[in-house]
Amino acid sequence: MERDSQLKLYGQVADQLKEAHAKVRALQVPESVRMALSRKLLVVTAAAKHDLPDAARRLDRLMKDLDEGRFPEGD
């Protein structure tokens, strides 16, 4: 049973990552901000390999920030 819930969460994270990547690509922001967001997405992707629930929480926060127009500072 736990494996089924893990697979379901993995599918949800994968779908949400696809959506997040599409949102980042569509943003009209400076390239440095886009790169910072891309790095955050890479961190979430890497975290998903080791701690899926933590990656899901990080991705939820990132999506909320994107939806509310809160972007990281560019380098």
C-alpha positions as CSV (number, residue, x, y, z in Angstrom):
1,M,0.0,0.0,0.0
2,E,2.8,2.4,0.9
3,R,4.4,1.8,-2.5
4,D,1.1,2.8,-4.3
5,S,1.0,6.1,-2.4
6,Q,4.7,6.7,-3.1
7,L,4.0,6.1,-6.9
8,K,1.0,8.4,-6.8
9,L,3.1,11.2,-5.1
10,Y,5.9,10.7,-7.6
11,G,3.4,11.1,-10.5
12,Q,2.0,14.3,-8.9
13,V,5.4,15.7,-8.4
14,A,6.4,14.9,-11.9
15,D,3.3,16.6,-13.3
16,Q,3.8,19.6,-11.1
17,L,7.4,19.9,-12.2
18,K,6.3,19.9,-15.8
19,E,3.9,22.7,-15.0
20,A,6.5,24.6,-13.1
21,H,9.0,24.4,-16.0
22,A,6.3,25.6,-18.4
23,K,5.5,28.6,-16.1
24,V,9.1,29.5,-15.8
25,R,9.6,29.4,-19.6
26,A,6.6,31.6,-20.1
27,L,7.6,34.3,-17.6
28,Q,8.6,37.7,-18.8
29,V,11.5,38.2,-16.4
30,P,15.2,39.0,-16.8
31,E,17.3,36.0,-17.7
32,S,19.0,36.0,-14.4
33,V,15.7,35.5,-12.6
34,R,14.8,32.7,-15.0
35,M,18.1,31.0,-14.3
36,A,17.5,31.3,-10.5
37,L,14.1,29.7,-10.9
38,S,15.6,27.0,-13.1
39,R,18.1,26.3,-10.4
40,K,15.3,26.0,-7.8
41,L,13.6,23.5,-10.1
42,L,16.8,21.5,-10.4
43,V,17.1,21.4,-6.6
44,V,13.6,20.1,-6.3
45,T,14.2,17.5,-8.9
46,A,17.4,16.3,-7.1
47,A,15.5,16.3,-3.8
48,A,12.8,14.1,-5.3
49,K,15.4,11.3,-5.8
50,H,16.1,11.2,-2.0
51,D,13.1,12.6,-0.2
52,L,10.0,12.7,-2.2
53,P,7.7,14.3,0.4
54,D,10.3,17.1,1.0
55,A,10.5,17.7,-2.7
56,A,6.7,17.9,-2.9
57,R,6.7,20.5,-0.2
58,R,9.4,22.5,-1.8
59,L,7.7,22.4,-5.2
60,D,4.4,23.5,-3.6
61,R,6.1,26.5,-2.1
62,L,7.8,27.4,-5.4
63,M,4.5,27.1,-7.3
64,K,2.8,29.3,-4.7
65,D,5.6,31.9,-5.1
66,L,5.3,31.8,-8.9
67,D,1.5,32.2,-8.7
68,E,1.9,35.2,-6.4
69,G,4.6,36.8,-8.5
70,R,7.4,36.3,-5.9
71,F,10.6,35.7,-7.8
72,P,14.2,35.3,-6.6
73,E,16.7,38.0,-7.2
74,G,18.9,37.5,-10.2
75,D,22.6,37.2,-9.8
